[in-house]
Amino acid sequence: MDDLQKEVVDRLEWLGEFGKDPAGGVSRLLYSKEWTQAQHALNGWIEEEGLEAGFDEIGNLFGTLKGKNTNETVLTGSHVDTVKNGGLYDGAYGVVAGILALKYLKQKYGQPLRNIEVVSMAEEEGSRFPYAFWGSKNIVGTARREDVENIKDFDGIPFVEAMKESGFNFRDESKAPRNDLKAFVELHVEQGSVLETEKIPVAVVNNIVGQRRFTVEVNGEANHAGTTPMGYRKDALYAASQMVFEMITMAREVGDPLVTTVGKIEAQPNIVNVVPGKAIFTIDVRHTDKEALISFTNQLTERINEISKEHGVETTTDMWMDADPVPMDTTVVELIENQCKENSLNYKVMHSGAGHDSQIFAPFVPTAMLFVPSHKGISHNPAEYTEPSDLAEGVKGLIGALYELGYK
């Protein structure tokens, strides 16, 4: 293991001590004691590297390599919060890599033309409170106080109380968001199996998929499992099962990059000798093209309604998420590609099937992402793992991108 590989691994393991879960993973939820300790430990490390460190009002941590032109900033980084009992790499890798990249650039090239800054964002996952991207949304100015003022965590602790106990507060919404950001580059583990399967250590991300999520409720008639003939039944689960089968079949026929998932299903009354009177299931549909996403989900809901009529049941479909695909900036993508070529990195261009802070930045700041492989595609799990050699290749790709954006 070379020096860079060792440094990345050591720092990820060090950061993983904050919120180390007895079950083997990491639990570092927004504004928890573990999260607060991690952010302050990172602040100390940033200062040790001779960078300017500081928090904003809500707890985003920044480390800055000052440029000759302090009115322009190139930003990198990711989030430090985790899901409950998550892994070492999701989010944390992008923060650790960003600090290491700034350390290298400072030592090798000195002062950049414009500021280069790493951010450890307060929150991305939505694991503790019913709100996601709190960190990045505050940076670009789209977070609103009223969205979180009345929400609580699973223990009944109010968001505002947890925030203030951690030493942070709301940003001043009367002030305009930052206007110095010229680019944002996020390095992240893939959280999928494409790169590992294709044996490619680095990807340049050109698009983040759009998502539509639904809850479907099928209402039939609960009845006795022994005395109700098959032809007389209004079996909600039977109808739901046909809906699930057909929508997955439709998705397979369309093919990549469309993906459709039924991740949760319930039957009521959920008793062995009762015909199910109600079935509830979720649908998650993702695609890189907005029109294709809309077209497929329209076909899907139309077919659900047809199946409902065929079975004599009543069905309601609630679309509770409608997020458009987010393209990355073509100029920044091309710049990162060129850097990968110049540094002889084996890479591919691909889309992201998961959401990231980059989708919040992209409408406001030229943005792109880099991926490194995830072993077996595992994420949000203590078994999350990326080979040290791939971790190092990702840092090299990030260094090249930040050099081009910050020094030229």
C-alpha positions in Angstrom: 0.0 0.0 0.0 1.6 3.3 -1.1 1.6 6.5 1.1 -1.6 8.0 -0.5 -3.5 4.7 -0.1 -2.5 4.4 3.5 -3.3 8.1 4.3 -6.8 7.8 2.9 -7.6 4.5 4.7 -6.1 5.8 8.0 -8.2 9.0 7.9 -11.4 7.1 7.0 -10.9 4.7 9.9 -10.0 7.7 12.2 -13.2 9.5 11.2 -15.2 6.2 11.6 -14.3 6.2 15.3 -16.8 9.1 15.7 -20.1 7.3 15.9 -18.7 3.8 15.8 -21.7 1.5 16.2 -21.5 -1.6 18.4 -23.1 -3.5 15.5 -20.0 -2.8 13.4 -20.8 0.2 11.4 -21.0 4.0 11.9 -24.0 6.0 13.2 -23.4 9.7 12.9 -26.7 11.5 12.6 -27.1 15.2 12.2 -26.6 17.3 15.3 -25.9 14.2 17.4 -22.9 14.2 19.8 -21.1 11.9 17.4 -21.7 14.2 14.5 -20.6 17.3 16.4 -17.4 15.6 17.6 -16.6 14.5 14.0 -17.0 18.0 12.6 -14.8 19.5 15.3 -12.2 16.8 14.8 -12.2 17.6 11.1 -11.8 21.3 11.9 -8.7 20.4 13.9 -7.2 18.4 11.0 -7.9 21.2 8.5 -6.1 23.7 10.7 -3.2 21.2 11.2 -2.7 21.2 7.4 -2.3 25.0 7.4 -5.7 25.7 5.8 -8.2 28.3 6.9 -11.1 26.5 8.8 -14.5 27.6 9.9 -18.2 26.8 10.3 -21.2 28.5 8.8 -24.3 29.2 10.9 -25.9 25.7 10.5 -22.7 23.6 10.9 -21.2 23.2 7.4 -17.5 23.0 7.9 -15.1 24.7 5.4 -11.4 24.4 4.9 -9.9 27.0 2.5 -6.7 27.2 0.5 -6.7 30.9 -0.2 -6.2 32.1 -3.7 -4.8 35.3 -5.2 -8.3 36.1 -6.2 -10.4 35.6 -3.1 -13.7 36.5 -4.9 -13.7 33.2 -6.7 -13.9 29.8 -5.1 -13.7 26.2 -6.4 -15.5 23.9 -3.9 -15.2 20.2 -3.3 -16.4 17.9 -0.5 -19.3 15.8 0.6 -21.4 15.1 3.7 -20.2 13.7 7.1 -23.6 12.4 8.4 -24.5 8.7 7.9 -27.5 6.5 7.9 -28.0 4.5 11.1 -25.3 1.8 11.2 -23.9 2.9 7.9 -20.4 2.4 6.5 -17.0 4.2 6.5 -17.1 5.6 3.0 -20.4 7.1 2.0 -19.9 10.9 2.2 -16.9 10.7 4.5 -14.6 9.7 1.6 -15.4 12.8 -0.3 -14.5 15.0 2.7 -11.3 13.1 3.5 -10.3 13.1 -0.2 -11.0 16.8 -0.4 -8.7 17.7 2.5 -5.9 15.4 1.2 -6.3 17.0 -2.3 -5.9 20.5 -0.8 -2.9 19.4 1.3 -1.2 18.0 -1.8 -2.0 21.1 -4.0 -0.7 23.4 -1.3 2.6 21.5 -0.9 3.2 21.0 -4.6 1.9 24.2 -6.3 1.5 26.8 -3.5 -1.1 29.5 -3.6 -3.8 28.9 -6.3 -5.2 31.6 -8.6 -8.6 31.3 -6.9 -9.7 29.9 -3.5 -10.0 26.1 -3.4 -12.3 25.0 -0.6 -13.3 21.7 0.9 -16.7 21.4 2.7 -17.9 18.8 5.2 -21.6 19.3 4.8 -23.8 19.1 7.8 -26.4 16.7 6.4 -27.4 14.9 3.3 -29.0 11.6 4.2 -32.3 12.6 6.0 -31.6 9.8 8.5 -32.5 11.6 11.7 -35.1 14.1 10.7 -37.6 14.0 7.8 -35.5 16.5 5.7 -32.6 15.8 3.3 -29.7 18.0 1.9 -29.9 20.5 4.8 -26.2 21.2 4.3 -26.0 21.9 0.6 -29.4 23.6 0.5 -28.2 26.2 3.0 -25.1 26.9 0.9 -27.1 27.6 -2.2 -29.9 29.4 -0.3 -32.8 27.1 -0.9 -33.3 25.7 2.6 -36.1 27.4 4.5 -36.5 27.8 8.2 -40.2 26.9 8.1 -39.4 23.5 6.6 -37.7 22.3 9.7 -39.1 24.4 12.6 -41.7 21.9 13.5 -40.1 18.5 12.7 -38.7 16.0 15.2 -36.5 12.9 15.2 -37.7 9.4 16.1 -37.1 10.1 19.8 -39.3 13.2 19.7 -36.4 15.7 19.8 -37.1 18.9 17.9 -34.8 19.8 15.0 -34.3 23.3 16.3 -33.4 22.0 19.8 -30.8 19.5 18.5 -29.3 22.2 16.2 -28.9 24.7 19.0 -27.5 22.2 21.5 -24.8 21.4 18.9 -23.9 25.1 18.9 -25.5 26.1 15.6 -28.5 28.1 14.4 -30.4 29.1 11.3 -28.6 31.1 8.7 -29.7 34.7 8.1 -32.2 34.3 5.2 -32.2 38.0 4.6 -28.7 37.7 3.2 -28.1 36.5 -0.3 -26.4 33.1 -0.7 -22.7 32.9 -1.7 -21.9 34.3 -5.2 -18.2 33.3 -5.2 -18.6 29.7 -6.1 -17.3 29.0 -9.6 -17.4 25.2 -9.6 -18.3 22.2 -7.3 -16.7 18.8 -7.7 -17.9 15.9 -5.5 -15.9 12.7 -5.2 -18.0 9.7 -3.9 -18.2 6.0 -3.8 -20.4 4.6 -6.5 -22.9 2.8 -4.3 -23.5 0.4 -7.2 -21.6 -2.4 -8.9 -20.9 -1.0 -12.4 -17.3 0.1 -11.9 -16.3 -3.1 -10.0 -18.0 -5.3 -12.6 -16.2 -3.5 -15.4 -12.9 -3.3 -13.5 -12.7 0.5 -13.9 -11.3 2.5 -10.9 -12.8 5.9 -11.7 -15.9 7.3 -13.3 -16.8 10.8 -14.4 -20.5 11.4 -13.7 -22.5 13.3 -16.3 -26.0 13.1 -14.9 -27.9 12.3 -11.8 -31.2 10.4 -12.4 -34.6 11.8 -11.8 -36.9 10.0 -9.4 -40.6 9.5 -9.0 -41.9 7.7 -5.9 -45.4 6.4 -5.4 -47.5 4.7 -2.7 -50.2 2.5 -4.1 -53.1 1.4 -2.0 -55.3 -1.4 -3.2 -58.7 -1.9 -1.4 -60.5 -5.2 -2.0 -62.6 -7.2 0.5 -61.3 -9.2 3.4 -63.0 -12.6 3.7 -62.7 -16.1 5.0 -60.0 -18.1 3.2 -61.9 -21.4 3.4 -65.5 -20.4 2.6 -64.9 -17.8 -0.1 -64.7 -19.4 -3.6 -61.9 -18.1 -5.8 -64.3 -16.6 -8.3 -66.1 -14.5 -5.6 -63.0 -12.9 -4.1 -61.8 -9.3 -4.2 -58.2 -10.2 -3.2 -56.2 -7.0 -2.8 -52.9 -8.8 -2.6 -53.6 -10.8 -5.8 -54.3 -7.6 -7.7 -51.3 -5.9 -6.2 -49.0 -8.8 -7.1 -50.1 -8.6 -10.8 -49.4 -4.8 -10.7 -46.0 -5.4 -9.3 -45.2 -8.2 -11.8 -46.3 -6.2 -14.8 -44.6 -3.0 -13.9 -41.2 -4.8 -13.3 -41.7 -6.6 -16.6 -42.4 -3.3 -18.4 -39.3 -1.8 -16.9 -37.1 -4.7 -18.0 -38.5 -4.3 -21.5 -37.5 -0.6 -21.6 -34.1 -1.4 -20.2 -31.2 0.8 -19.0 -31.0 3.5 -17.8 -34.6 3.1 -16.5 -34.9 1.3 -13.1 -38.1 0.4 -11.2 -38.3 -1.0 -7.7 -41.1 -2.1 -5.4 -39.3 -1.9 -2.1 -42.1 -2.2 0.4 -45.3 -4.1 0.4 -47.9 -4.8 3.1 -51.0 -6.9 3.3 -53.9 -6.4 5.6 -55.1 -7.9 7.8 -52.0 -10.1 7.3 -53.5 -13.2 8.7 -52.9 -16.7 7.3 -56.6 -17.6 6.9 -58.0 -14.3 5.7 -58.2 -13.1 2.1 -56.3 -9.8 2.1 -58.7 -6.8 2.0 -56.0 -4.2 1.5 -52.5 -4.1 0.0 -50.1 -1.2 0.1 -46.9 -1.0 -1.9 -44.3 1.6 -2.9 -42.8 2.2 -6.3 -39.5 3.9 -7.1 -38.8 4.8 -10.7 -35.6 6.5 -11.9 -34.3 7.6 -15.3 -31.8 10.1 -16.7 -34.3 11.7 -19.1 -37.2 13.6 -17.7 -39.6 13.0 -20.6 -38.8 9.3 -20.6 -39.4 9.2 -16.8 -42.8 11.0 -17.2 -43.8 8.7 -20.1 -43.0 5.5 -18.3 -44.7 6.5 -15.0 -47.8 7.6 -16.9 -47.9 4.1 -18.6 -47.3 2.5 -15.3 -50.2 4.2 -13.5 -52.5 3.6 -16.5 -51.8 -0.1 -16.3 -52.3 -0.1 -12.5 -55.8 1.4 -13.0 -56.6 -1.2 -15.7 -55.6 -4.1 -13.5 -57.6 -2.6 -10.6 -60.7 -2.7 -12.8 -60.0 -6.2 -13.9 -59.9 -7.4 -10.3 -62.9 -5.4 -9.1 -60.8 -3.5 -6.5 -60.4 0.2 -5.7 -56.9 1.6 -6.1 -55.4 5.0 -5.2 -51.9 6.0 -6.4 -50.1 8.8 -4.6 -46.9 10.3 -6.2 -45.0 11.8 -3.3 -41.7 12.5 -4.9 -41.1 14.0 -8.3 -37.4 15.0 -8.7 -36.1 15.9 -12.2 -32.9 14.4 -13.6 -30.0 16.8 -13.0 -27.3 17.0 -15.7 -23.8 17.8 -14.7 -22.0 20.8 -16.3 -20.5 19.7 -19.7 -17.5 22.0 -19.4 -16.5 20.6 -15.9 -17.2 17.0 -17.0 -14.9 17.5 -20.1 -12.2 19.1 -17.9 -12.2 16.2 -15.5 -12.2 13.7 -18.5 -9.1 15.5 -19.9 -7.4 15.3 -16.5 -8.1 11.6 -16.3 -6.6 11.2 -19.8 -3.5 13.3 -19.0 -2.9 11.3 -15.8 -3.5 8.0 -17.5 -6.4 7.1 -15.2 -8.6 4.3 -16.4 -12.1 5.8 -16.4 -15.6 5.8 -17.9 -18.4 8.3 -18.1 -21.6 7.2 -16.4 -24.7 8.5 -14.7 -25.5 8.3 -11.0 -28.5 6.2 -10.0 -28.5 7.7 -6.4 -29.0 11.3 -5.2 -26.1 13.4 -4.1 -25.4 16.9 -2.8 -24.2 17.7 -6.4 -27.9 17.7 -7.6 -28.5 20.6 -5.2 -25.5 22.6 -6.4 -25.9 21.9 -10.1 -28.7 24.4 -10.8 -26.6 27.2 -9.3 -22.9 26.2 -9.8 -21.1 24.4 -12.6 -21.0 20.9 -11.0 -19.6 17.4 -11.8 -18.9 14.2 -9.8 -16.2 11.5 -9.7 -17.0 7.9 -8.6 -14.8 5.1 -7.3 -16.0 1.5 -7.1 -18.1 0.0 -4.3 -17.4 -3.7 -3.5 -20.5 -5.6 -4.6 -22.3 -2.3 -4.8 -22.9 -2.4 -1.1 -23.7 0.9 0.6 -25.5 2.2 3.7 -24.1 -0.9 5.4 -21.1 -1.8 7.6 -19.9 -4.0 4.8 -19.4 -0.9 2.6 -15.9 -1.2 1.1 -13.6 0.3 -1.6 -10.1 -1.0 -2.4 -7.4 1.3 -1.1 -5.9 1.5 -4.7 -9.3 2.8 -6.0 -9.6 5.3 -3.2 -6.2 6.7 -4.1 -7.1 6.8 -7.8 -10.1 8.9 -7.0 -8.1 11.4 -5.0 -5.7 11.7 -7.9 -8.6 12.4 -10.2 -9.9 15.0 -7.8 -6.4 16.7 -7.5 -6.2 17.0 -11.2 -9.7 18.5 -11.5 -9.0 21.0 -8.7 -5.7 22.0 -10.2 -7.3 22.8 -13.5 -10.1 24.7 -11.9 -8.1 26.5 -9.2 -4.7 27.2 -10.7 -5.5 28.0 -14.4 
